[in-house]
Amino acid sequence: MLDPTTSRPRAIIIGGSLGGLFAAVSLRAIGWEVQVFERSAGVPDSRGGGIVLQPEVEAVFDFAHVPHAVPLGVMSHERIYLNLQDEIVSRAMMPQMQTSWNTLHGSMRRALPDGVLQAGERLQGFEQDGARVTARFASGRVEQADLLIGADGSRSTVRQQLLPGIAPEYAGYVAWRGLAAEHGLPQVLQGKLSDSFAFQQGDDHMLLEYLVPGENESTQPGQRRRNWVWYRKITAGAQLVQALTDRDGVAHAFSLPPGAMRPEAVAALRRDAALLLAPSFARLVEATPEPFVQAILDMQVPQMVFGRVLLVGDAASVPRPHTAGGAAKAAANALSLARSLRSADTSAGIDAALARWQKQALRHGMQMSEWGIALGERIMDMGASASGGPRTGMY
Ligand SMILES: Cc1cc2nc3c(=O)[nH]c(=O)nc-3n(C[C@H](O)[C@H](O)[C@H](O)COP(=O)(O)OP(=O)(O)OC[C@H]3O[C@@H](n4cnc5c(N)ncnc54)[C@H](O)[C@@H]3O)c2cc1C
């Protein structure tokens, strides 16, 4: 027997970023009643910035009939590598599409009826009683459902209650990131980078850059943004704490959102860029109003289903960004969950569907984690190649 007050099974989703909304639209598409609880009072920080558009994301949009702009992103046709002198040292045809966190999030948010996304609700804990889960929020609110989905990211409250011994580990390097409006950028930079997916591989660091939709989700030339990510080694300890200390002097665990970096840290980043980066990339860093920073993390759970509570997206495993697949993995988790649950119309059927789902979702997460670590080691640990050309085929 499912929820006795309604004929439809009900899921509570914790976290209203990409992972939470992929799950919400997918479960609604199979007839579940869904509510998403997000701790941020407004739209969560656009921490993802640019996102390489992977087929799994498009598959969720198709499955759940999420209306979206066409195209959903900006095409790049080739990959280029620049050296310190701004010369193109490698060029390869590789068409692919890049989008942005706000484009994906905005499309899904608009597809959800009012009331599904509850902002400003922080989960504190939950209890299970057979096939019912009760969630408690900091506001005092209490909610019950047939399923509780932890889509609350790498520092998941849901996971901390289920697996208190598992936490993300710092991988030894950070990603400085930024988005700069295309229309304000110097012509010389625009001409050099054009619509390429552009890289610079240096000693112990790598920068990549690509075009993404504008803040208003426009993909029209002149209204787009350039998204860049600069991976650099930072020793754990005082140096890392300093990088993650915000303008109010508060030390954050793993990331600083746009606008939070100290002015002197932004100035130091720009000085380093002028020394270590190709002039086109240094100009881009200089022109970025609010750079931000994220520590690169490794984390993988051994189990994703705990009775009627489960973990998806970064709450379950954090693949390194070189896979360009964190959002794609969250999308794949949501889609396979909806497909498994689609024909489950009894409580036992739901349990069996969750067991089936866990098998494939765990395997997928582990493969992505291992692949990301291998790519990261190659990018960050090997001596610089003499040419400054590619060290891997990925990001
Ligand atoms: C440098 C970098 C580049 C990347 N590039 C790509 C890329 O190109 N392609 C790609 O696919 N992925 C990329 N990713 C990964 C991608 O951003 C994430 O994997 C993806 O967004 C999935 O996130 P999530 O929704 O699971 O978690 P998150 O985005 O971390 O969201 C968790 C949400 O839960 C909320 N929350 C947390 N605790 C609570 C609580 N107690 N109660 C209520 N709400 C709570 C948070 O406020 C947040 O909104 C990149 C990541 C990095 C670091």
The ligand as a MOL file (V3000), in Angstrom:
LIG
                    3D

  0  0  0     0  0            999 V3000
M  V30 BEGIN CTAB
M  V30 COUNTS 53 58 0 0 0
M  V30 BEGIN ATOM
M  V30 1 C 35.0930 22.9760 -11.8550 0
M  V30 2 C 33.8520 22.1620 -12.1130 0
M  V30 3 C 33.3980 22.0290 -13.4200 0
M  V30 4 C 32.2890 21.2110 -13.7090 0
M  V30 5 N 31.9050 21.0790 -14.9940 0
M  V30 6 C 30.9300 20.2030 -15.2840 0
M  V30 7 C 30.5770 19.9300 -16.6500 0
M  V30 8 O 31.1240 20.4870 -17.6060 0
M  V30 9 N 29.6020 19.0210 -16.8830 0
M  V30 10 C 28.9770 18.3550 -15.8630 0
M  V30 11 O 28.1150 17.5060 -16.1600 0
M  V30 12 N 29.2560 18.6210 -14.5760 0
M  V30 13 C 30.2270 19.5050 -14.2460 0
M  V30 14 N 30.5260 19.7370 -12.9460 0
M  V30 15 C 29.8020 19.0090 -11.8660 0
M  V30 16 C 28.4020 19.5120 -11.6100 0
M  V30 17 O 28.4280 20.8990 -11.3220 0
M  V30 18 C 27.7180 18.7250 -10.4540 0
M  V30 19 O 28.1260 17.3990 -10.4660 0
M  V30 20 C 26.2050 18.7770 -10.6600 0
M  V30 21 O 25.7820 20.1060 -10.5880 0
M  V30 22 C 25.3800 17.8940 -9.6800 0
M  V30 23 O 25.1870 18.5520 -8.5270 0
M  V30 24 P 24.0860 18.1550 -7.4230 0
M  V30 25 O 22.7540 18.7650 -7.7590 0
M  V30 26 O 24.1420 16.7100 -7.1250 0
M  V30 27 O 24.6960 18.9190 -6.1620 0
M  V30 28 P 24.8540 20.4850 -5.9090 0
M  V30 29 O 24.8820 21.2610 -7.1640 0
M  V30 30 O 25.9840 20.6590 -4.9450 0
M  V30 31 O 23.4820 20.8680 -5.1800 0
M  V30 32 C 23.1420 20.4940 -3.8860 0
M  V30 33 C 21.9770 21.3850 -3.4430 0
M  V30 34 O 21.5050 20.9310 -2.1800 0
M  V30 35 C 21.2640 22.0450 -1.3400 0
M  V30 36 N 21.3710 21.5690 0.0500 0
M  V30 37 C 22.5030 21.1340 0.6850 0
M  V30 38 N 22.2050 20.7520 1.9470 0
M  V30 39 C 20.8620 20.9320 2.1040 0
M  V30 40 C 19.9600 20.7060 3.1940 0
M  V30 41 N 20.3870 20.2100 4.3770 0
M  V30 42 N 18.6410 20.9850 3.0040 0
M  V30 43 C 18.1810 21.4900 1.8100 0
M  V30 44 N 19.0080 21.7340 0.7540 0
M  V30 45 C 20.3220 21.4530 0.9020 0
M  V30 46 C 22.3440 23.0460 -1.7400 0
M  V30 47 O 22.0180 24.3850 -1.3800 0
M  V30 48 C 22.3950 22.8510 -3.2630 0
M  V30 49 O 21.4840 23.6840 -3.9430 0
M  V30 50 C 31.6030 20.5590 -12.6250 0
M  V30 51 C 32.0220 20.7230 -11.3030 0
M  V30 52 C 33.1510 21.5140 -11.0360 0
M  V30 53 C 33.6310 21.6540 -9.6150 0
M  V30 END ATOM
M  V30 BEGIN BOND
M  V30 1 1 1 2
M  V30 2 1 2 3
M  V30 3 2 2 52
M  V30 4 2 3 4
M  V30 5 1 4 5
M  V30 6 1 4 50
M  V30 7 2 5 6
M  V30 8 1 6 7
M  V30 9 1 6 13
M  V30 10 2 7 8
M  V30 11 1 7 9
M  V30 12 1 9 10
M  V30 13 2 10 11
M  V30 14 1 10 12
M  V30 15 2 12 13
M  V30 16 1 13 14
M  V30 17 1 14 15
M  V30 18 1 14 50
M  V30 19 1 15 16
M  V30 20 1 16 17
M  V30 21 1 16 18
M  V30 22 1 18 19
M  V30 23 1 18 20
M  V30 24 1 20 21
M  V30 25 1 20 22
M  V30 26 1 22 23
M  V30 27 1 23 24
M  V30 28 2 24 25
M  V30 29 1 24 26
M  V30 30 1 24 27
M  V30 31 1 27 28
M  V30 32 2 28 29
M  V30 33 1 28 30
M  V30 34 1 28 31
M  V30 35 1 31 32
M  V30 36 1 32 33
M  V30 37 1 33 34
M  V30 38 1 33 48
M  V30 39 1 34 35
M  V30 40 1 35 36
M  V30 41 1 35 46
M  V30 42 1 36 37
M  V30 43 1 36 45
M  V30 44 2 37 38
M  V30 45 1 38 39
M  V30 46 1 39 40
M  V30 47 2 39 45
M  V30 48 1 40 41
M  V30 49 2 40 42
M  V30 50 1 42 43
M  V30 51 2 43 44
M  V30 52 1 44 45
M  V30 53 1 46 47
M  V30 54 1 46 48
M  V30 55 1 48 49
M  V30 56 2 50 51
M  V30 57 1 51 52
M  V30 58 1 52 53
M  V30 END BOND
M  V30 END CTAB
M  END
